[in-house]
Amino acid sequence: MLLRELVEKKLTCYEESFADWKEAIRANGNPLKREGYIEDAYLDAVIACVEKYGPYIVIIPNVAMPHSTEGAPGVLKTGIGFMKVEEAVHFDPNDPEKDARLFFMLASNDSEAHLNNIMQLSELLSNDDLVNDLLTVKNDEELLAVADKYGGE
């Protein structure tokens, strides 16, 4: 399902560390950009939202869901980009709960497909064991192994 789709659509990347959260968001967007889902304008919009509203994109410890408002510029297709980072990215130096190592960037130009993506992602992230396993993956092969372990998610 979702994890397998991300690999098949080439929307994954694996990184060591970043100087700051903005760099991490740009890197998370690279596969989406390369595959024709978004343009740089969308990454600028996501960063602007985090600067304005704070690290609301860190939905649970270790997991960020970078996105912007619906109708944001630079979105060509609806999709999700996945990035795993070895060293935590700090969104708020005073709040370790706002650190992230798993990034699921959402891009939307179709609200129905977007809601479906959010539902699939929420279901996936509600499984603590699966999230813990995702924190160990280093490449697409390991990501697919996690997908298989949890019934093709």
Protein Blocks (a to p, Z undefined) as FASTA:
>chain_A
ZZmmmmmnopaccdfbdfblklmmmmmmmmmmmnopacfklmmmmmmmmmmnopmllmbg
hiacddddehiahiabgcddddddfbacdfblklmklgcfbdcddddfbfklmmmmmmmm
mmmmmpmklmmmmmmpcbfklmmmmmmmnooZZ
